[in-house]
């Protein structure tokens, strides 16, 4: 049965929760501890415009895309597990 809102429109299906490994970004301190790159180095990269930070309010965030672009995280591989050996 489809659930309906008061105005008669159907609801959009809920988005699936993300797994632990599929984060969209990290705070500088979290990212520093995870990768071993110092926070000072991360700020220097941002200052030199080699690292683009996104801001959530006043909190600087390193996005997953940006971390992979710089090579600080391994590249995601497509079709993992689809090969049968």
N, CA, C and O of each residue as an XYZ file, in Angstrom:
340
protein
N       0.823     -1.181      0.000
C       0.000      0.000      0.000
C       0.870      1.248      0.000
O       1.837      1.327      0.757
N       0.547      2.198     -0.818
C       1.288      3.454     -0.869
C       0.751      4.403      0.190
O      -0.460      4.602      0.294
N       1.640      4.984      0.971
C       1.192      5.972      1.943
C       1.032      7.315      1.239
O       1.761      7.629      0.298
N       0.076      8.091      1.705
C      -0.198      9.380      1.073
C      -0.130     10.493      2.101
O      -0.398     10.292      3.286
N       0.235     11.667      1.619
C       0.200     12.857      2.462
C      -1.213     13.414      2.451
O      -2.085     12.912      1.741
N      -1.429     14.444      3.237
C      -2.757     15.039      3.333
C      -3.240     15.604      2.003
O      -4.439     15.586      1.724
N      -2.332     16.098      1.190
C      -2.738     16.695     -0.081
C      -2.886     15.658     -1.194
O      -3.126     16.027     -2.344
N      -2.749     14.388     -0.880
C      -2.970     13.336     -1.860
C      -1.740     12.915     -2.646
O      -1.830     11.995     -3.459
N      -0.600     13.551     -2.438
C       0.616     13.167     -3.159
C       1.287     12.001     -2.466
O       1.199     11.845     -1.249
N       1.949     11.198     -3.249
C       2.693     10.077     -2.680
C       4.003     10.566     -2.085
O       4.612     11.518     -2.572
N       4.415      9.902     -1.036
C       5.700     10.232     -0.423
C       6.826      9.657     -1.255
O       6.676      8.633     -1.920
N       7.953     10.339     -1.201
C       9.156      9.798     -1.827
C       9.700      8.704     -0.927
O       9.611      8.817      0.296
N      10.258      7.651     -1.499
C      10.848      6.614     -0.647
C      12.024      7.178      0.136
O      12.753      8.039     -0.358
N      12.206      6.689      1.361
C      13.305      7.156      2.185
C      14.634      6.724      1.603
O      14.754      5.664      0.988
N      15.628      7.569      1.809
C      16.980      7.232      1.356
C      17.567      6.211      2.312
O      17.294      6.240      3.513
N      18.366      5.318      1.778
C      19.034      4.332      2.613
C      20.113      5.007      3.436
O      20.747      5.963      2.990
N      20.312      4.503      4.634
C      21.378      5.039      5.475
C      22.728      4.712      4.882
O      22.922      3.665      4.265
N      23.650      5.621      5.080
C      24.998      5.394      4.578
C      25.745      4.465      5.517
O      25.503      4.453      6.724
N      26.642      3.700      4.955
C      27.474      2.836      5.775
C      28.620      3.653      6.356
O      28.830      4.802      5.967
N      29.348      3.069      7.270
C      30.453      3.783      7.908
C      31.495      4.249      6.906
O      32.070      5.324      7.073
N      31.748      3.467      5.872
C      32.818      3.772      4.929
C      32.407      4.772      3.859
O      33.230      5.129      3.016
N      31.184      5.226      3.865
C      30.744      6.132      2.804
C      30.450      7.523      3.359
O      29.374      8.074      3.124
N      31.388      8.080      4.082
C      31.221      9.428      4.617
C      31.392     10.458      3.517
O      32.127     10.238      2.554
N      30.723     11.559      3.664
C      30.841     12.636      2.686
C      31.987     13.578      2.993
O      32.479     14.266      2.098
N      32.420     13.620      4.250
C      33.519     14.495      4.613
C      33.931     14.314      6.061
O      33.273     13.617      6.833
N      35.042     14.961      6.412
C      35.609     14.860      7.754
C      36.007     16.239      8.241
O      36.346     17.117      7.447
N      35.962     16.424      9.553
C      36.541     17.619     10.160
C      38.056     17.493     10.059
O      38.586     16.394      9.895
N      38.740     18.610     10.158
C      40.199     18.591      9.992
C      40.873     17.689     11.014
O      41.777     16.935     10.655
N      40.464     17.742     12.270
C      41.074     16.923     13.313
C      40.855     15.436     13.072
O      41.769     14.629     13.243
N      39.632     15.077     12.672
C      39.324     13.671     12.368
C      40.172     13.175     11.202
O      40.737     12.082     11.243
N      40.247     13.998     10.170
C      40.996     13.619      8.976
C      42.479     13.499      9.288
O      43.159     12.611      8.774
N      42.975     14.393     10.128
C      44.376     14.373     10.518
C      44.723     13.075     11.249
O      45.727     12.433     10.939
N      43.893     12.692     12.217
C      44.135     11.442     12.956
C      44.020     10.225     12.048
O      44.774      9.264     12.203
N      43.090     10.256     11.106
C      42.848      9.116     10.236
C      43.994      8.888      9.247
O      44.360      7.744      8.975
N      44.560      9.970      8.711
C      45.570      9.846      7.659
C      47.001     10.024      8.147
O      47.941      9.606      7.471
N      47.176     10.643      9.316
C      48.523     10.906      9.812
C      49.122     12.200      9.285
O      50.274     12.515      9.582
N      48.343     12.962      8.498
C      48.786     14.266      8.000
C      48.430     15.293      9.077
O      47.298     15.314      9.562
N      49.384     16.142      9.452
C      49.124     17.082     10.545
C      48.073     18.120     10.148
O      47.880     18.414      8.969
N      47.398     18.666     11.165
C      46.391     19.702     10.918
C      47.035     20.941     10.317
O      46.435     21.604      9.470
N      48.244     21.258     10.745
C      48.960     22.422     10.204
C      49.184     22.242      8.701
O      49.001     23.180      7.925
N      49.577     21.040      8.299
C      49.791     20.762      6.874
C      48.489     20.919      6.101
O      48.481     21.460      4.995
N      47.398     20.453      6.676
C      46.103     20.597      6.004
C      45.730     22.065      5.845
O      45.231     22.466      4.793
N      45.968     22.877      6.885
C      45.679     24.309      6.784
C      46.580     24.979      5.753
O      46.138     25.873      5.031
N      47.841     24.553      5.679
C      48.757     25.123      4.680
C      48.296     24.785      3.266
O      48.341     25.631      2.373
N      47.849     23.539      3.066
C      47.328     23.153      1.758
C      46.105     23.993      1.393
O      45.951     24.405      0.244
N      45.244     24.243      2.367
C      44.057     25.075      2.128
C      44.458     26.515      1.818
O      43.895     27.140      0.919
N      45.427     27.038      2.560
C      45.890     28.410      2.341
C      46.479     28.564      0.942
O      46.253     29.573      0.274
N      47.235     27.561      0.503
C      47.865     27.599     -0.816
C      46.913     27.194     -1.936
O      47.322     27.065     -3.090
N      45.630     26.993     -1.586
C      44.563     26.628     -2.525
C      44.813     25.296     -3.222
O      44.360     25.085     -4.346
N      45.531     24.402     -2.557
C      45.720     23.048     -3.070
C      44.675     22.103     -2.484
O      44.438     21.021     -3.022
N      44.057     22.509     -1.392
C      42.998     21.746     -0.738
C      41.791     22.662     -0.603
O      41.877     23.720      0.021
N      40.669     22.258     -1.184
C      39.440     23.050     -1.087
C      38.631     22.547      0.094
O      38.333     21.356      0.188
N      38.278     23.442      0.984
C      37.474     23.084      2.145
C      36.027     23.495      1.904
O      35.752     24.536      1.307
N      35.122     22.669      2.375
C      33.709     23.032      2.402
C      33.414     23.428      3.836
O      34.052     22.924      4.760
N      32.472     24.309      4.033
C      32.144     24.754      5.380
C      30.716     24.366      5.719
O      29.787     24.581      4.941
N      30.571     23.790      6.899
C      29.270     23.481      7.462
C      29.085     24.454      8.611
O      29.511     24.188      9.734
N      28.443     25.590      8.324
C      28.429     26.691      9.287
C      29.837     27.271      9.336
O      30.342     27.769      8.330
N      30.465     27.208     10.497
C      31.840     27.687     10.636
C      32.847     26.549     10.640
O      34.049     26.791     10.750
N      32.385     25.328     10.524
C      33.260     24.156     10.636
C      33.824     23.777      9.268
O      33.058     23.458      8.358
N      35.148     23.807      9.107
C      35.733     23.384      7.831
C      35.663     21.869      7.684
O      35.959     21.128      8.622
N      35.269     21.421      6.499
C      35.105     20.003      6.196
C      35.943     19.663      4.971
O      35.939     20.399      3.985
N      36.664     18.541      5.037
C      37.357     18.016      3.864
C      36.431     16.977      3.248
O      36.133     15.959      3.873
N      35.985     17.226      2.046
C      35.048     16.308      1.405
C      35.770     15.054      0.928
O      36.981     15.057      0.710
N      35.008     13.998      0.773
C      35.545     12.730      0.290
C      36.177     12.914     -1.091
O      37.260     12.395     -1.361
N      35.498     13.649     -1.950
C      36.004     13.889     -3.307
C      37.349     14.606     -3.273
O      38.266     14.249     -4.012
N      37.463     15.609     -2.421
C      38.701     16.388     -2.340
C      39.850     15.547     -1.792
O      40.977     15.653     -2.275
N      39.580     14.723     -0.803
C      40.622     13.869     -0.224
C      41.131     12.867     -1.254
O      42.330     12.599     -1.320
N      40.233     12.316     -2.052
C      40.640     11.366     -3.093
C      41.389     12.081     -4.223
O      42.334     11.534     -4.791
N      40.962     13.302     -4.542
C      41.626     14.075     -5.603
C      43.084     14.335     -5.252
O      43.954     14.287     -6.122
N      43.353     14.612     -3.969
C      44.720     14.878     -3.529
C      45.528     13.607     -3.316
O      46.746     13.671     -3.153
N      44.872     12.457     -3.315
C      45.573     11.204     -3.092
C      45.758     10.887     -1.618
O      46.565     10.026     -1.268
N      45.018     11.571     -0.747
C      45.119     11.310      0.681
C      44.290     10.098      1.097
O      44.506      9.535      2.170
N      43.353      9.701      0.260
C      42.565      8.489      0.463
C      42.650      7.661     -0.808
O      42.817      8.225     -1.889
N      42.541      6.341     -0.715
C      42.586      5.518     -1.920
C      41.368      5.775     -2.796
O      40.283      6.072     -2.297
N      41.557      5.661     -4.095
C      40.460      5.854     -5.038
C      39.442      4.740     -4.878
O      39.801      3.586     -4.645
N      38.174      5.090     -5.004
C      37.110      4.083     -4.946
C      37.159      3.276     -6.240
O      37.353      3.827     -7.323
N      36.983      1.987     -6.111
C      36.998      1.144     -7.297
C      35.575      0.790     -7.673
O      34.762      0.448     -6.815
N      35.281      0.872     -8.943
C      33.939      0.544     -9.416
C      33.774     -0.951     -9.538
O      34.731     -1.666     -9.835
N      32.576     -1.421     -9.313
C      32.225     -2.835     -9.457
C      33.074     -3.760     -8.585
O      33.521     -4.813     -9.042
N      33.287     -3.375     -7.363
C      34.033     -4.218     -6.438
C      33.225     -5.484     -6.181
O      32.031     -5.416     -5.888
N      33.862     -6.614     -6.289
C      33.201     -7.879     -6.035
C      32.410     -8.417     -7.209
O      31.801     -9.481     -7.092
N      32.396     -7.731     -8.324
C      31.610     -8.214     -9.451
C      32.379     -9.231    -10.278
O      31.795     -9.916    -11.117
N      33.683     -9.335    -10.051
C      34.474    -10.298    -10.810
C      34.453    -11.638    -10.097
O      34.707    -11.723     -8.896
N      34.152    -12.660    -10.839
C      34.120    -14.008    -10.279
C      35.420    -14.705    -10.647
O      35.806    -14.748    -11.815
N      36.093    -15.250     -9.634
C      37.357    -15.918     -9.910
C      37.229    -17.417     -9.868
O      38.212    -18.127    -10.080
